[in-house]
């Protein structure tokens, strides 16, 4: 485990001290882009480096990401914040940091390496987040099951939407965790950014409409492999070594040949949504009680 006091002064000056820890499919890409425009925040040049995840756990779930130097090597990771020693915050955004129990020990690693870190946790109506997470997995060829069969309480989709359980692992280690609902960011981005910068002790960040455009929206289609071995090949170290050396145009051609775009399953989501609401409603109330938030009123009232 990397400890702050064992780092050189130069490494300490580049160690990130502002973390967007998730949740996935809640708008971390957009918020990272917005905050990265503040003159006192240096955003990582590569989003989602996942440096503080366990390397073996990351390789089992996200081999391509696990093979990147910034996920494994301290100097490569700190190089993402070059120039950040001159700003108040160096910001890193990895939703894998609140993906327990798939990725374990993350809060402890962050606290050891950056003991004064500030955390921002984005949340979203868990019904919407869970379904969006499912469709993202389908696009990544990581989920073969149809919606109704895949969304079970013992799956990662449900674990990642249990915001209280995810955040409880960080509460004992960090004094001030900023909680942001993605619906607030969508409906009132400037006011929400003002709340965040106030909490961080920074001057307001004024962005125009173009700078506030939403990023990384879930696609209206999903993908299916054309050949049975596509997913198995994609998840090999050999392919992931080769793909980094291929021109982007070649990669796009291979993708077009290997997978096809198809409309999302037209199955009625109403029953699934009712099931998810019944499951998550008491959990959101518990999160409100622990976090002094009013998310139940936003999502379920």
C-alpha positions in Angstrom: 0.0 0.0 0.0 1.4 3.4 -1.0 1.7 5.8 2.0 1.9 9.6 1.6 4.7 10.0 4.1 6.9 7.6 2.1 6.6 9.6 -1.2 9.1 12.1 -2.3 8.2 15.8 -2.2 7.7 15.8 -5.9 5.4 12.8 -5.8 3.4 14.3 -2.9 2.9 17.5 -4.9 1.3 15.5 -7.7 -0.7 13.0 -5.7 -4.4 13.7 -6.4 -6.4 15.1 -3.5 -9.9 15.3 -5.1 -11.6 12.1 -6.1 -14.9 11.6 -8.1 -15.5 8.1 -6.7 -18.7 7.2 -8.7 -21.3 6.0 -8.8 -21.0 4.6 -12.4 -23.6 5.8 -14.9 -24.3 8.9 -12.7 -22.5 11.6 -14.7 -18.8 11.4 -13.5 -17.6 12.0 -17.1 -19.5 15.3 -17.3 -18.6 16.5 -13.8 -14.9 15.6 -14.4 -15.0 17.7 -17.6 -16.8 20.6 -15.9 -14.5 20.8 -12.8 -11.4 20.3 -14.9 -12.0 23.8 -16.4 -11.5 25.4 -13.0 -8.1 27.2 -12.8 -7.5 25.7 -9.3 -8.2 22.1 -10.4 -6.0 19.9 -12.5 -7.9 17.0 -13.9 -6.2 13.7 -14.7 -5.4 13.5 -18.4 -6.9 10.1 -18.6 -10.3 9.6 -16.9 -10.8 6.5 -14.8 -7.3 5.3 -14.3 -8.5 3.1 -11.4 -5.1 3.2 -9.8 -6.3 2.5 -6.3 -8.2 -0.7 -7.2 -6.6 -4.0 -6.5 -4.7 -5.0 -9.7 -5.8 -8.6 -9.7 -9.4 -7.7 -9.2 -9.3 -5.1 -11.9 -7.7 -7.6 -14.4 -10.5 -10.1 -13.7 -13.2 -7.6 -14.5 -11.6 -5.0 -16.9 -8.5 -6.5 -18.5 -7.9 -3.6 -20.9 -8.0 -1.0 -18.2 -5.8 -3.2 -15.9 -3.1 -3.3 -18.5 -2.6 0.5 -18.8 0.5 1.9 -17.2 -1.4 4.5 -15.2 -3.4 1.7 -13.5 -0.2 0.0 -12.3 2.8 2.3 -12.1 3.0 5.2 -9.6 5.0 7.4 -11.8 2.8 6.9 -14.8 -0.2 7.6 -12.6 1.2 10.8 -11.2 2.2 12.0 -14.7 -1.5 12.3 -15.4 -1.4 15.4 -13.1 1.7 17.1 -14.6 1.5 20.8 -13.7 -0.9 20.1 -10.9 1.6 21.0 -8.2 0.7 24.6 -9.0 -3.1 24.2 -8.4 -5.0 23.6 -5.2 -6.6 20.3 -6.3 -5.5 17.4 -8.5 -8.7 15.5 -9.5 -9.1 11.8 -10.4 -12.3 10.2 -11.4 -12.8 6.4 -11.2 -16.3 4.9 -10.6 -14.6 1.6 -9.8 -13.8 3.1 -6.4 -17.4 2.5 -5.3 -17.9 -0.9 -6.9 -17.7 -3.1 -3.7 -17.6 -6.1 -3.4 -16.1 -6.5 -6.9 -13.3 -4.1 -6.0 -12.2 -4.1 -2.3 -9.9 -2.0 -0.1 -10.2 1.1 -2.2 -11.0 3.7 0.5 -8.1 2.4 2.6 -5.6 2.8 -0.3 -6.8 6.3 -1.1 -6.6 7.4 2.5 -3.1 6.0 2.9 -1.8 7.8 -0.2 -3.8 11.0 0.1 -4.9 11.5 3.7 -6.4 14.9 3.2 -8.4 13.9 0.1 -11.8 15.3 -0.7 -14.4 13.0 -2.2 -17.3 13.7 -4.5 -19.9 10.9 -4.8 -22.5 11.3 -7.6 -25.7 9.4 -7.2 -28.7 8.9 -9.4 -32.2 7.5 -9.1 -31.1 3.9 -8.5 -33.8 2.5 -10.7 -32.5 4.5 -13.7 -28.9 3.9 -12.7 -29.3 0.1 -12.5 -31.0 -0.2 -15.8 -28.4 2.1 -17.5 -25.6 0.0 -15.9 -27.2 -3.1 -17.4 -27.4 -1.6 -20.9 -23.8 -0.4 -20.6 -22.7 -4.0 -19.8 -24.6 -5.3 -22.8 -22.8 -2.8 -25.1 -19.5 -4.0 -23.6 -20.5 -7.6 -24.4 -20.2 -8.4 -20.7 -23.9 -9.2 -20.1 -25.6 -12.0 -22.2 -28.8 -12.2 -20.2 -32.0 -10.3 -21.0 -33.0 -7.5 -18.7 -35.4 -9.3 -16.5 -33.1 -12.3 -15.9 -30.0 -10.1 -15.3 -31.4 -7.7 -12.7 -31.3 -9.8 -9.6 -30.6 -8.6 -6.0 -27.4 -10.6 -5.8 -25.8 -9.0 -8.8 -23.3 -6.1 -9.2 -26.1 -3.9 -10.6 -27.8 -3.9 -7.3 -24.6 -3.7 -5.2 -23.4 -0.6 -7.1 -26.8 1.1 -6.6 -26.7 0.6 -2.8 -25.2 4.0 -2.2 -25.2 3.8 1.6 -23.3 0.5 1.6 -20.8 1.9 -0.9 -20.2 5.2 1.0 -20.1 3.7 4.4 -16.7 2.2 3.6 -15.4 5.7 3.2 -17.1 7.6 6.0 -14.7 6.6 8.7 -11.7 7.6 6.6 -12.7 11.0 5.1 -14.2 13.9 7.0 -16.2 15.7 4.2 -17.8 13.8 1.4 -19.7 15.9 -1.1 -22.8 14.1 -2.4 -24.3 15.2 -5.7 -27.4 13.9 -7.4 -27.0 13.6 -11.1 -30.5 15.0 -11.6 -29.4 18.2 -9.9 -26.4 18.4 -12.2 -28.7 17.9 -15.2 -31.4 20.3 -14.2 -29.4 23.0 -12.5 -25.7 22.6 -13.5 -24.5 26.1 -12.6 -26.1 26.1 -9.2 -24.8 22.6 -8.5 -21.3 23.5 -9.5 -21.5 26.6 -7.2 -22.4 24.3 -4.3 -19.4 22.1 -5.1 -16.9 24.9 -5.5 -18.2 26.5 -2.2 -17.6 23.2 -0.4 -14.1 23.0 -1.9 -13.3 26.6 -0.9 -12.9 27.7 -4.5 -14.1 30.7 -6.5 -17.3 30.0 -8.5 -16.9 28.3 -11.9 -19.0 30.0 -14.6 -19.4 27.9 -17.7 -21.4 28.6 -20.9 -24.0 26.3 -22.3 -21.7 24.6 -24.7 -19.2 23.8 -21.9 -22.1 22.3 -19.9 -23.2 19.9 -22.5 -23.8 16.3 -21.2 -21.1 13.8 -22.0 -21.0 10.0 -22.3 -24.7 9.5 -22.6 -26.0 5.9 -22.8 -26.5 4.9 -26.4 -30.0 4.1 -27.7 -28.6 0.9 -29.3 -26.7 -2.1 -28.0 -24.2 -4.4 -29.6 -24.1 -8.1 -30.3 -21.0 -10.1 -31.4 -21.2 -11.4 -35.0 -19.0 -14.4 -34.1 -19.0 -16.6 -31.0 -15.3 -16.0 -30.2 -15.4 -12.2 -30.3 -15.8 -11.6 -26.6 -13.4 -14.4 -25.7 -10.7 -12.9 -28.0 -11.3 -9.3 -26.7 -10.7 -10.5 -23.1 -7.2 -11.9 -23.8 -3.9 -10.1 -22.9 -2.7 -10.8 -26.5 -5.5 -8.8 -28.1 -5.2 -6.0 -25.6 -1.5 -5.7 -26.3 -2.1 -5.6 -30.1 -5.0 -3.2 -30.0 -2.9 -0.4 -28.5 -0.6 -0.6 -31.5 -3.3 -0.5 -34.2 -4.4 2.8 -35.9 -7.8 4.0 -34.8 -9.3 3.5 -38.2 -8.2 -0.2 -38.2 -9.8 -0.7 -34.8 -13.1 0.8 -36.0 -13.1 -1.5 -39.0 -12.4 -4.5 -36.8 -15.2 -3.5 -34.5 -17.6 -3.0 -37.4 -16.8 -6.5 -38.6 -16.9 -8.2 -35.2 -20.1 -6.7 -33.7 -23.4 -5.3 -35.0 -25.5 -2.5 -33.6 -29.0 -3.6 -32.7 -31.9 -1.8 -31.0 -32.3 -2.3 -27.3 -34.6 -5.1 -26.3 -38.1 -3.8 -26.7 -39.3 -5.8 -23.6 -41.5 -3.7 -21.3 -39.4 -2.3 -18.5 -42.5 -1.4 -16.4 -42.4 -4.6 -14.3 -38.7 -4.4 -13.8 -38.9 -0.7 -12.7 -41.6 -1.6 -10.1 -39.4 -4.3 -8.7 -36.4 -2.0 -8.6 -38.4 0.8 -6.9 -39.7 -1.6 -4.2 -36.1 -2.8 -3.6 -34.3 0.5 -3.5 -36.9 2.8 -1.8 -36.0 1.8 1.8 -32.3 1.9 1.0 -32.6 5.5 -0.3 -34.4 6.4 3.0 -31.5 4.9 4.9 -29.0 6.8 2.8 -30.9 10.0 3.5 -30.8 9.4 7.2 -27.0 8.7 7.1 -26.1 11.5 4.7 -28.6 14.3 5.6 -29.8 14.3 2.0 -33.4 14.4 0.6 -33.0 12.0 -2.3 -36.1 10.0 -1.6 -38.1 13.2 -2.2 -36.3 13.7 -5.5 -36.6 10.2 -6.8 -39.7 8.5 -5.2 -42.1 11.1 -3.8 
